[in-house]
Amino acid sequence: MRDRVTLVIGAGSGIGRACARLLAERGDRLVLAGRQEAPLRALAAELGSEVEVATADVSLNDGATTLVSAALRRFGRLDAAINTFGMVPRYGNPLDRLRVEDLRGVLAANLRGVFLAVQAEAQVMSSGGAIVVLGSVLGEVGWAKQGPFSAAKHGIRGLCLTWAKELEAQGVRLNVVEPGLVQAPTVERLVGKSLDAEGLDLSGAPDALAVARTVVWLSSDDSRAIQGQAIGVGGHVRRV
């Protein structure tokens, strides 16, 4: 589809920003979304005129609706949505030192945000629409001291693969991309202290652009045969 309208939540940095640049090269009309306006404005200035900027916190009840409404107000429709947002906690705590507040905050920023975002996006899409959610390899495996984050990503996988089945009748595709070890500050913050202990390093891992290419492909008509999949991209993380 030419002039595809795509919403990118989390476009201000990392994989989301890489996705936005690839989408602009593809010719999409974009809504760049996130919580902080300044990096979105800077990216919009770089990408050109067919770009809208919208800010909201998708973990709040009306946040995702605000972002979807911005797309409809500017372009009249929404063809694809890419959700790369989330909170990566600092290097975490083991079971005996976790607080319930740790779980609550991580689930709100990740799982609750995805719940509200996908629900809002799917409601306005017609047949041919595509939604992509960024999960994590920790949705499949565990990592010591990152219980809440892993729980959130497990939840994203289960939620999205279930909703993908429901959205088939609507003609809307929903897939998850689960990065493994990639060269990114968020990965260093998440697992950096344990990389040596696991015998892993990031020297041969892909960067954010490599992950973004898979995400953008899943948002396009070229991947119209792919539905309800959780696709891993990035370095290997063994089961722990």
C-alpha positions as CSV (number, residue, x, y, z in Angstrom):
1,M,0.0,0.0,0.0
2,R,1.4,3.4,-1.0
3,D,1.2,6.2,1.5
4,R,0.7,3.8,4.3
5,V,-0.1,5.5,7.6
6,T,2.0,4.0,10.4
7,L,2.0,4.8,14.1
8,V,5.3,4.2,15.9
9,I,5.1,4.3,19.6
10,G,8.5,4.6,21.2
11,A,9.9,6.4,18.2
12,G,12.2,8.7,20.2
13,S,15.1,6.3,20.6
14,G,16.6,2.9,19.9
15,I,14.7,0.4,17.8
16,G,11.6,2.7,17.4
17,R,13.7,5.5,16.0
18,A,15.4,3.0,13.6
19,C,11.9,1.8,12.5
20,A,10.7,5.4,11.8
21,R,13.7,6.1,9.6
22,L,13.1,2.9,7.6
23,L,9.4,3.6,7.3
24,A,10.2,7.1,6.0
25,E,12.5,5.7,3.4
26,R,9.6,3.3,2.4
27,G,7.3,6.3,1.9
28,D,5.0,5.9,4.9
29,R,3.2,8.8,6.4
30,L,4.1,8.6,10.1
31,V,2.9,9.4,13.6
32,L,5.9,9.5,15.9
33,A,4.7,8.9,19.4
34,G,6.2,8.5,22.9
35,R,6.2,10.2,26.3
36,Q,8.9,12.9,25.6
37,E,8.2,15.4,22.8
38,A,11.7,16.8,22.2
39,P,13.3,13.7,20.6
40,L,10.2,13.1,18.5
41,R,10.3,16.7,17.2
42,A,14.0,16.3,16.3
43,L,13.3,13.1,14.4
44,A,10.2,14.6,12.7
45,A,12.4,17.5,11.4
46,E,14.8,15.0,10.0
47,L,12.2,12.9,8.3
48,G,10.1,15.4,6.5
49,S,6.6,16.9,6.2
50,E,4.4,13.8,6.2
51,V,5.0,13.3,9.9
52,E,2.8,13.9,12.9
53,V,4.1,14.1,16.5
54,A,2.0,12.9,19.4
55,T,2.8,12.4,23.1
56,A,1.1,10.3,25.7
57,D,1.8,7.6,28.3
58,V,0.3,4.4,27.0
59,S,0.2,2.9,30.4
60,L,-2.6,5.3,31.3
61,N,-6.2,4.6,30.3
62,D,-6.5,7.2,27.6
63,G,-2.9,7.4,26.5
64,A,-3.1,5.0,23.5
65,T,-6.4,6.4,22.4
66,T,-4.8,9.9,22.3
67,L,-2.1,8.6,20.0
68,V,-4.5,6.7,17.7
69,S,-6.7,9.8,17.5
70,A,-3.7,11.9,16.4
71,A,-3.3,9.5,13.4
72,L,-6.9,9.7,12.4
73,R,-7.0,13.5,12.8
74,R,-4.0,14.1,10.6
75,F,-4.3,11.3,8.0
76,G,-7.8,9.9,8.3
77,R,-6.8,6.3,8.9
78,L,-4.4,3.9,10.5
79,D,-2.9,1.1,8.4
80,A,-0.1,-0.1,10.7
81,A,1.2,0.3,14.2
82,I,4.6,-0.5,15.6
83,N,4.9,-0.7,19.4
84,T,8.5,-0.5,20.6
85,F,7.9,1.2,24.0
86,G,8.5,-0.3,27.4
87,M,10.5,0.1,30.6
88,V,13.8,-1.8,30.9
89,P,14.5,-1.9,34.7
90,R,18.0,-1.5,36.2
91,Y,19.9,-4.6,36.8
92,G,17.3,-6.3,39.1
93,N,16.9,-8.1,42.4
94,P,16.7,-11.8,43.2
95,L,13.5,-13.3,44.5
96,D,14.1,-12.7,48.1
97,R,14.7,-8.9,47.6
98,L,11.9,-8.1,45.1
99,R,9.1,-5.9,46.2
100,V,5.6,-6.0,44.9
101,E,6.1,-2.4,43.7
102,D,8.9,-3.7,41.4
103,L,6.4,-6.0,39.7
104,R,3.6,-3.4,39.5
105,G,5.8,-0.8,37.8
106,V,7.3,-3.1,35.2
107,L,3.9,-4.7,34.4
108,A,2.3,-1.3,34.0
109,A,5.0,0.1,31.6
110,N,5.2,-3.0,29.5
111,L,2.2,-5.4,29.7
112,R,-0.5,-2.9,30.5
113,G,0.8,-0.5,27.9
114,V,0.7,-3.2,25.2
115,F,-2.8,-4.2,26.3
116,L,-4.1,-0.7,25.9
117,A,-2.1,0.2,22.8
118,V,-3.1,-2.9,20.7
119,Q,-6.7,-2.6,21.8
120,A,-6.9,1.0,20.6
121,E,-5.0,0.4,17.4
122,A,-7.0,-2.7,16.3
123,Q,-10.3,-0.9,16.9
124,V,-9.7,1.6,14.0
125,M,-7.9,-0.7,11.5
126,S,-9.6,-2.3,8.5
127,S,-8.6,-5.4,6.6
128,G,-5.0,-5.3,5.6
129,G,-3.9,-3.6,8.8
130,A,-0.8,-4.8,10.7
131,I,0.3,-4.4,14.3
132,V,3.8,-5.3,15.5
133,V,4.8,-5.4,19.2
134,L,8.3,-5.5,20.5
135,G,8.7,-8.2,23.1
136,S,11.9,-9.9,24.3
137,V,13.7,-13.2,24.2
138,L,12.9,-13.1,28.0
139,G,9.4,-13.8,27.0
140,E,10.6,-17.3,26.3
141,V,13.5,-17.8,28.6
142,G,14.4,-16.6,32.1
143,W,17.3,-14.4,33.2
144,A,18.5,-14.2,36.8
145,K,17.3,-11.2,38.8
146,Q,14.9,-10.0,36.0
147,G,11.7,-11.8,37.2
148,P,9.3,-8.9,36.7
149,F,10.6,-7.9,33.3
150,S,10.6,-11.5,32.1
151,A,7.0,-11.9,33.5
152,A,5.9,-8.8,31.5
153,K,7.4,-10.1,28.3
154,H,5.9,-13.6,28.8
155,G,2.6,-11.8,29.2
156,I,3.1,-9.8,26.0
157,R,3.7,-13.0,24.1
158,G,0.6,-14.7,25.4
159,L,-1.6,-11.7,25.0
160,C,-0.6,-10.9,21.4
161,L,-0.6,-14.4,20.1
162,T,-4.1,-14.8,21.5
163,W,-5.4,-11.6,20.0
164,A,-3.8,-12.5,16.7
165,K,-6.3,-15.4,16.4
166,E,-9.2,-13.1,17.2
167,L,-8.1,-10.4,14.7
168,E,-7.9,-12.8,11.8
169,A,-11.6,-12.4,11.1
170,Q,-11.0,-8.6,10.9
171,G,-8.1,-9.0,8.4
172,V,-5.6,-7.4,10.8
173,R,-2.3,-9.1,11.5
174,L,-0.5,-9.1,14.8
175,N,3.0,-10.3,15.4
176,V,5.7,-10.0,18.0
177,V,9.4,-9.4,17.5
178,E,11.5,-10.7,20.4
179,P,15.1,-9.3,20.4
180,G,17.8,-11.3,22.0
181,L,21.2,-9.8,22.7
182,V,21.6,-6.7,20.6
183,Q,24.0,-3.8,20.7
184,A,22.0,-1.3,22.6
185,P,22.3,0.7,25.9
186,T,19.1,-0.9,27.2
187,V,20.6,-4.4,26.8
188,E,23.7,-3.3,28.6
189,R,21.6,-1.9,31.4
190,L,19.4,-5.0,31.6
191,V,22.0,-7.8,31.6
192,G,25.4,-6.1,31.4
193,K,26.6,-7.2,34.8
194,S,25.8,-10.8,34.1
195,L,27.2,-11.1,30.5
196,D,30.6,-12.3,31.7
197,A,29.1,-14.8,34.1
198,E,27.0,-16.2,31.3
199,G,30.0,-16.4,28.9
200,L,28.4,-14.0,26.5
201,D,29.3,-10.7,24.9
202,L,27.8,-8.2,22.5
203,S,30.7,-8.0,20.0
204,G,28.9,-10.1,17.3
205,A,25.3,-9.1,18.2
206,P,23.1,-7.2,15.7
207,D,22.3,-3.5,16.3
208,A,18.9,-1.7,16.6
209,L,18.7,-1.3,12.8
210,A,18.9,-5.1,12.2
211,V,15.9,-5.6,14.6
212,A,14.0,-2.7,13.0
213,R,14.3,-4.2,9.6
214,T,12.3,-7.3,10.8
215,V,9.8,-5.1,12.6
216,V,9.2,-2.9,9.5
217,W,8.9,-5.9,7.2
218,L,6.2,-7.4,9.5
219,S,4.3,-4.1,9.2
220,S,4.3,-4.3,5.4
221,D,2.2,-6.1,2.8
222,D,5.3,-8.2,2.0
223,S,4.7,-10.2,5.2
224,R,0.9,-10.6,4.7
225,A,1.2,-14.4,5.2
226,I,2.7,-14.0,8.7
227,Q,0.2,-13.9,11.5
228,G,0.4,-14.7,15.2
229,Q,4.1,-15.3,15.3
230,A,6.8,-14.5,17.9
231,I,10.0,-14.0,15.9
232,G,13.3,-13.9,17.6
233,V,16.0,-11.5,16.3
234,G,19.4,-11.2,17.9
235,G,22.1,-13.0,19.9
236,H,21.4,-16.3,21.7
237,V,20.4,-16.4,25.3
238,R,20.5,-19.8,26.8
239,R,17.8,-21.1,29.1
240,V,18.5,-20.4,32.7
